[in-house]
Amino acid sequence: MPDLFSQPFIPATGEQGDLPLERFIPPLPQGIVSRWLHESVPKGSWVLDPFCSTPLLSLEAARSGYKVLVTGNNPILNLLLEILAATPKVEDFKAALAELDLEKFGETRLTVFLKSLYLSNCSVCGEQVTVKSFLWQKDSDTPFAKIYTCPNCGDEGEKPTTQTDVEKLKQIGNTALHLSRALSRVNIGDREAFEGAQEALKSYHSRPLFFIFTILNRIDGLRDEHKRSLLRALMLHVLDHGSSLWPWPSSRSRPRQLVIPSQFRENNLWLALEESIQILTNSGDPVKLYRWPEIPQSEGICLYPGRFRSIEKLPATFDIKAVLSVFPRPVQAFWTLSAVWSGWIWGKEAVIPLK
């Protein structure tokens, strides 16, 4: 094996592509993992990623001809790894979304109604426009501005909201049912964890919460497990963009704590859902992924959904030649939200590993 300090810096061969939740996930440019492995570890060997802090590490290692044991107790990151390994196509996601188009909200198709939550009128020509974001003051009951681009007259930018925009908030009705469901899905009988969930829920306004649970409820009702998995993966981007942790006018944010900015933007979650399709279909070749205790016989990933130390004994076939990882970002907001999102997607049992 070469001297570990003979090459203090390994240059990347490309930039990291877009990822859902990327503001919480540590960056990993392309090429670093594969180059180090090829120079240091025989091809086909077992390598260990004990944190699963970014799915890009194990995917690049597997695509470089290695068997990777990944241990991760965060169901959100595990789902992201599974979807990116499968490399579904745009058509797969659209077919899954088509299931939602069969649903109705009252007399209106569900997808049409959800899109209508973000419709407004141009301040110049009065034509209907899709709002990209509503802008809020912390602790306010109504947004003070909206951001859009009018396809009719070209008017764009930040414009004041109107009474019509305020009235649109009433379309969602009483959100008490969604609030109750949001809390019940994360209530594991632990007082401290429940208080943390209540605090996290304050990061979601009524319209995003309504949007999120309207879709999650429909996903739970689907019989096709593959389509459920695809839609849940799309929702990762939506769950992140649905929170109030997006300060305005700042365009980028890496929140460490669940502190709502004094001014924030409420993102259009239907646009976030559509954007998620493009983000999740930017990956490379498919990677075979197995759930422990199934293991790959050649290159591929074995995912153990828990901490490495909780594995009682590794089989003799696991002759691990290297341990690779990117240290997770010490971001309390992400880990709290991951617990909440896990409960919302899978139920309270999924919260327990993150308690």
N, C-alpha and C positions, 0 to 999 in steps of 0.2 A: 504494500500500500504506500502511496506517495506521502511525503511529508505534509501533514495537514496545514502547515503554515507557509508552505512554499508558494502558495498562490493566495494572497490575502483578499483578493477581490475577483469574483467571477462575473464577467460582463454578461448582460442579458442579450438575447437575440431578437427580442420583440417586446412590445408593451403589453401589459395585462389588458385583456378585453373587458367589456362591461359585465357586471355581475349584479344580480339582485343583492340588496343589503351591503353593497360595497363600501358604504361609508362606515360600516362597523367591522368589516373584514380586513385584516392586514394585507397590504399589497404584495404581490409576487410576480415580477416581470417574467416573461417567457424565457426558457432556455437555461436558467441557472441550475435547476434541479437535474435536468437530463445531462448537462455537461459534467456536473460533479459526479453523478452516478457512473457515467461511462468511463471516467478517469479513475474512479476509486473502488467500484464494486462490480464483480462479475455479473454480466447480463443474466437475467433469469433468477437472481437471488431474491430472498425476502428482505424487504425494508419495512420499517415501522414508522408510522405517523401517530404519535400518542395523543395529539390534541384535536386534530381535524379542525383547525382554526380557519383554514381556507381549503376548499375542495380542489383548487388548482394544483396543489402540491402532489397529492396522490394520483390525480389524473395524469399529470405530466410524467410521473414515475412509471405508471402502468403503461402509458403509451410508448415509453422508452424501452419496454421489454422486461419490466420487473414485476414481481408479485408484492403487493402492498397490503400490510395489515394496518387498518385504520381503526382507532378506538375513539369514540366520541359520544358524550352523554347529552349533547344538545340535539334534540329531534329536528330542529329547524335546519341546522347545518347538515345533518345526515340526509334530510330530504333534498336539500340543494345538491349534495354530492350524488345522490342516486339519479336525479333528473339529468344533471350534466353528463353523467357517465352514459346514460341511455341515448343522449343526443336526439331527442324527438324532433320531428320536422314541423314547420309552420302549419302544414296541413293537419298534423296530429292535434295541435292545440286548437285550431279552428274547429275541428270536428268535436272536440270536447266542449268548446264554447257554444257550439250549435245546440247542445243539450239545454243550455240556459235559455236559448231563444225559443224553445218549446214551452217554457214556463210563462205564466201570466201573473201580472199584479193587477188585480181587479179585472177590468176589461181590456187592459193594455198589455202587450207583450213585455215581459220582464226587462229585456235588454233596452227596449225603447224607453221604458219608464226610468231606468237607471241613467241613461244618457240625458234624459230631460232634466235631471236634478242639476245639471251644469249648463243649462241653456239660459241665455239672457238676451237683451236687445242692444244693438249698437247705439252708442251715445250720439252718433252723427246721423246715420241714415235710418235707424230704427229697425233694421233687419235682424233676424234671429242669428245669434252667434254662440259658439261653444266657448265657455269660459275655461281658461287654462288653470287659473287659481283665483280663489277669493282671499282677500287680505283681512286679517282680524287684529284687533287690539286685545291683549290678554284681559280676561274677565268681562269682555263685552258680550252682549246677547246677539249682536248682528255684525256682519262684515262691513267694513268701511269702504272697500274698493274691490275691483275685479280686474283681471288681466286677460285680454283676448286679442285676437286679430280678426278683423271683419273681412270675410271673403268677398263682400259686395263692394264696399267703398275703400277698403284698405286701412281704415282706422285701426290703430293698435296701441297697446301699452296699458298703463294703469289708469283706470277710470273709476269715478265714484259709483257706488251701488245706488240702486233706486228702491222705491217701495215695492216694486214688482219682485226684485231680488229677495227682499225680506220676506215677502209673502210665499215665495217658493220654498222656503224652509218649512213652512207649515204642511207641505205636501207629504212629508214623511210621517205626520201624525205623532202620536204618543210613542216615544222611544223607550218607555219604562220596561217593556217586554224584552227589548234587546239589551238593555242595561242589566236586567235580572239574569238573562241567559249568559251574558259576558262574565258575570261574577260567578255564577253557578258552575261554569265550565272550568274554573280554576280553583274552586274551593275544595281543598284536600284535607280540611279539618285542622289545619295548622294556622293559628292566629296570626303569627308574624308573616307567613306567606300570604295570607288573605289580605292583610293590611297593605302589603306590597302590591298586590293585584289591584286593590282599590285605588292606590296612588297612581299606578300605571294607567288605569282607566280614565283618570282625569286628563290624560294626554289626548283623548279622543273626543271630538265634538260630535253632536248628534247626527249630522248628515253622514260623515265617514263611518260612524258606528252602524248606522242603518244600512248603508251600502254593503259593508263588510259582512254583517250577519244575514242580510238578505241572500247573499251569494253562498255563504257557508252553510246556511240551512238547506239550500237547494243541492249543494254538493253532497251533504249527508244523505240525501234522498236518492242519489244515483245508485244503480245496481252495478254498473261497470266500474270495477276497481281501478282499471288502468286510466279511465277518464277522470275518476276522482283524484288520482295521484297527479295527473297533469294539471287539473284546475287548482289543486292545493299548491302546486309549485308556482303557478301564476299569481296566486294570492300572496306569496311572500313579498313581492314588490309592492303590492297594494297595501298590505298591512303596515309596511314601513312608511309609505307615502300618505297613509291615512292619519298618522299621528300629527299633533300640533308642534312637533319638534323640528320645524323648518323655519328658521328665523327669516324675517324680511327686513331690509333688502338683501341680506347675504344670500348668495346663490348656493353655497356649499355649507354643510354643517356636519360635524362629527360629535354629537352630543354625548357627554360622559355621564350626565345625571338626567333624571326625568324632571327637568326644569323647563316650563313653557316660556318661550321668549316673550318680551313685552309686545312685540309685533311678530306675527307669523303668517305663513300662507297655508291655506287649505287647498290641497291639490285636487285636480279633477281625477277621481279614481277610475273612471272608465278609460281615460287616456293612459293612466298608469297600467291598467290591465292589458291594453293593446301594446304598450311599450314593452311589457314583460315578455311577450311572445318573441319580439326581436332580440331581446337580451339573452333569452334562454336557448335560442337557436344559433348562437354565434360560436358554438363549441366545435371541437374537431371530431376525430373518428370515435365511434362508440367504444366503450370500455366495459368488459365483463365485470359485473359487480355481484358479489355473493354476500348473503347475510350469514354471520356466524351461526352454527358451526360449519356451514359449507365453505369450502376453500377452493381457490383456483388452482388448476394443475399446471397452467402456464401463466403468462402475464395476465394481470387482472387485480381486482381489489376485493379484499375480505373486510367487511364492515362489522365491527363489534359495537353494538349500541350501548356503550357504557365506558367506565374508566378502565384503563389498562390494568390497574392493580386489582380490579374485581374479577379478572380472568383467573380461574383457579389454577390451571396448569396448561401451558402451551404444548400441543402435540410435538413429537420429535421432528415432524416434517417442517416445523417452523424454525429454520436455522437463520435467524435474523442477522444480516451482515451490516446493517447500518440503521441508524435512527435519524430521521429527518423531520423537522417541524419548523413552522413559523410561529413564534410566540403569540398567543392571543392578545388582542388589545385589552387592557384592564378597564373596560367600559361597563360600569354598573348598569347603565341604561339598556344596553343590548341584552345582557343576561336576564334582566328583569323582564324585558319585552319578549325575549325568547320563551320564558316560562309561560307568560300570558298567551302568546301566539300558539304555543304548543297545546295549551288547554283549549283554546278556541277551535283549533283544527281537529284535534284527536280526542279531546276530553280530558278530565282531571288526572287520569292515570299517566298521561304524558308529562304532567307537571312535576311529578315526584322526583325524577332524576335531577331536576334543576332546583329543587327546593333549597 
